Amino acid sequence: MGFALPASAQTAASGPSPPAGSPAPEATEALESDEQNLAKQLANPVASLVSVPFQFNYDGRLNTLEGGWRANLNIQPVIPFSLNSDWNLISRTILPLIYSGDAVVDSGRIFGTGDTLQSFFFSPVEPWNGVIWGAGPAFLLPTGSSAVYSVRQWGAGPTAVVLDQIGPWTIGVLANHVWSFAQSGYPAPDVSSTFIQPFVSYTTSDAWTFTLNTESTYDWVARKWQIPLNAVVSKVVKVGPQLMSFGVGARYYAVSPNVAAKGWGARAIVTFLFPK
């Protein structure tokens, strides 16, 4: 679906010629259509699109006294591999870089890495009855540089995503569950955690995307929910030769345990896109 040119640009030979070196209307329409298509692929977690998102999050009211703050940058490369004519393998990595102040009472300011979540989705090339899906294993790697930022456990479990794209709409849910199977260094509580992310997004003809989701986590050991609600607006643009997406948004923690973020937070995303 291309961008509709204004009526003055739809006149035929009677209108003025475009300036030398400027793209023809057809070329502009095709470019914008490509950008819209990329925006829709970006809304699909198992699209065959190489992307490298840098997701910045800021949260406050972290500790039991509702003080403290945390700023983290999630580096989230997505790399698809073609296994054969029928199946793709999508690798999704989340590596956090974290800077916080009193995330735990009187812990002071700490900078370091968090634990890495590595997911693999086996996904059919062609949707099944219009439904896009993928499933595979997820691995928790204890790469956290501090006990404040790490569960100090190796973990693994299943992950899956299912979605449908109808016109400008993308509607779906991504989920995983991770169990710990080995400790890393020091004794630490076991991990049994379920993550559920329902999402809905709307992409306009000029590549703006409006997204609502939750990133809900249930800790089966502590028996507690954390449910942040996120609203993000993003835009695919071309910066020189590089296709990119820029996004900003806000979130609100509807449910949160005492030792986790509460209230309002902020999010910003810069994504480098590498279409085939």
GIPEPE-V145190 format. One record per pair of residues at least 6 apart in sequence whose ideal C-beta (glycine too) atoms are under 6 Angstrom apart, sorted by the first residue. I is the first residue (numbers start at 1). J is the second residue. Records with the same first field share a line. If there is no record, write none. Layout:
I: J, J
//
This chain:
1: 205
2: 29, 33
3: 29, 32, 205, 206
5: 25
35: 207, 236
36: 205, 207
38: 236, 273
39: 203, 207, 209, 236
40: 203
41: 47, 49
42: 245
43: 170, 201
45: 161, 174
46: 90, 121, 123, 134, 161
48: 80, 88
50: 79, 274
51: 78, 271, 273
52: 77, 272
53: 76, 269, 271
54: 270
55: 74, 269
56: 73, 268
57: 72, 267
58: 71, 265, 266
59: 70, 261, 265
60: 69
61: 262, 263
62: 68, 70, 103, 261
63: 104, 105
64: 258
65: 105
67: 102
68: 102, 103
69: 101
70: 100, 103
71: 99
72: 96, 98
73: 97
74: 94, 96
75: 95
76: 94
77: 93
78: 92
79: 91
80: 88, 90
81: 89
82: 88
83: 89
86: 125
88: 123
89: 122
90: 121, 123
91: 120
92: 119
93: 118
94: 117
95: 116
96: 114
98: 114, 149
99: 111
100: 110
101: 109
103: 148
104: 148
107: 148
110: 146, 148
112: 145, 146, 149
113: 143, 145
114: 144, 149
115: 142, 143, 144, 150
116: 141, 143
117: 140
118: 139
119: 138, 159
120: 136, 137
121: 134, 136
122: 136
123: 134
131: 164
132: 163
133: 162
134: 161
135: 160
138: 157, 159, 176
139: 156
140: 155, 178
142: 150, 152, 184
144: 150
151: 191
152: 184, 185, 186, 188
153: 180, 183, 188, 191
154: 181, 182
155: 178, 180, 191
157: 177, 178, 179
159: 176
160: 175
161: 174
162: 172
163: 172
164: 171
168: 202, 203
169: 202
170: 201
171: 200
172: 199
173: 198
174: 197
175: 196
176: 195
177: 194
178: 193
179: 192
180: 190, 191
189: 221
190: 221
192: 220, 221
193: 219
194: 218
195: 217
196: 216
197: 213, 215
199: 213
200: 212
201: 209, 211
202: 210
203: 209
207: 236
208: 235
209: 234
210: 233
211: 232
212: 231
213: 230
214: 227, 229
215: 228
216: 227
217: 226
218: 225
224: 257
225: 255
226: 256, 260
227: 254, 255
228: 251, 253
229: 252, 254
230: 251
231: 249, 250
232: 247, 249
234: 245, 247
235: 246
236: 245
237: 244
243: 273
244: 272
245: 271
246: 270
247: 269
248: 268
249: 267
250: 266
251: 265
252: 264
253: 261, 262
256: 262
//
